[in-house]
């Protein structure tokens, strides 16, 4: 081989060596890249369980909405809703869909988790909260059962305990009680109207209605009523024919003076007598007549009453002008006593309505200050 041919062959060998070296480096680099980064990969999906919610009973259901979930390099193929914490009362209509209803919730805080799975088997999770609020409920007033009692006599007054201890508040406490009479006779006395148990006294025959009102700390109230039926004994009827022999007092220009008040002046006639009448026993009698102090005027206000030691009583007014009788020197007189109240009303409020006045005859001795009274007519005790 000639010299110039040998030189040309040697140069080609050097070029081929350089090319081979470059190819080797490229193969090494490609192999290294393939080792550091796979040809394909799957990213986890993003779960979105939705915003936290607050609902108020009686609304006890809501929607769980996971439709905001996504998968950047594929698609979500599975959904699963589960409860993380909260009350045990709830119903998931369908836990395997993106949006579902949850029902039968009670007061409390629920946490629900959404799990999503993509087509590559990767999963994502998210939680949301449902707060269920129980609004304040009114208290429940319980005034107690209706009561029926019978008076032992017309002069008796009934006494009953009002008991509201059965009252309650479903979500708190009762802070105030208030009792009041809403119907029935005017005779009654309520000892303390602002406690859970109290006494009502001085009840006469008739049907009483009482109302209990309760109040909770948030200002809600409730009311309940009960009936107290007081049954009276039968009024006892008497046909009086009783005579009293007694003294009388006449005070000219009598004055009543009380602390912190003005004095009052009037002419006063007083009669206090005792006698007996059949089964009534001792029947006391009283007249109290206040008359105008002017000697030329005989305007009077004469009150009379009967009573005995058993508590029986009757009272009313008289049409007899005792001042005029005294200033005219006494002597015989006639008149009436009209009964308009007494113990018999404990049996019958209307017992004295339309009752004929008692007939009165008598004689007055202004020197001896004595008086004879004969009283006849129908009366009730």
Secondary structure as GFF3:
##gff-version 3
##sequence-region A 1 381
A	DSSP	alpha_helix	3	36	.	.	.	ID=ss1
A	DSSP	beta_strand	53	56	.	.	.	ID=ss2
A	DSSP	beta_strand	62	65	.	.	.	ID=ss3
A	DSSP	beta_strand	76	85	.	.	.	ID=ss4
A	DSSP	beta_strand	91	92	.	.	.	ID=ss5
A	DSSP	beta_strand	99	103	.	.	.	ID=ss6
A	DSSP	beta_strand	108	118	.	.	.	ID=ss7
A	DSSP	beta_strand	123	133	.	.	.	ID=ss8
A	DSSP	beta_strand	147	150	.	.	.	ID=ss9
A	DSSP	beta_strand	158	163	.	.	.	ID=ss10
A	DSSP	beta_strand	174	183	.	.	.	ID=ss11
A	DSSP	beta_strand	189	190	.	.	.	ID=ss12
A	DSSP	beta_strand	197	203	.	.	.	ID=ss13
A	DSSP	beta_strand	206	216	.	.	.	ID=ss14
A	DSSP	beta_strand	221	231	.	.	.	ID=ss15
A	DSSP	beta_strand	237	256	.	.	.	ID=ss16
A	DSSP	beta_strand	264	277	.	.	.	ID=ss17
A	DSSP	three_ten_helix	278	280	.	.	.	ID=ss18
A	DSSP	beta_strand	281	291	.	.	.	ID=ss19
A	DSSP	beta_strand	300	307	.	.	.	ID=ss20
A	DSSP	beta_strand	313	318	.	.	.	ID=ss21
A	DSSP	alpha_helix	322	327	.	.	.	ID=ss22
A	DSSP	beta_strand	331	342	.	.	.	ID=ss23
A	DSSP	three_ten_helix	343	346	.	.	.	ID=ss24
A	DSSP	beta_strand	358	365	.	.	.	ID=ss25
A	DSSP	beta_strand	370	380	.	.	.	ID=ss26
###
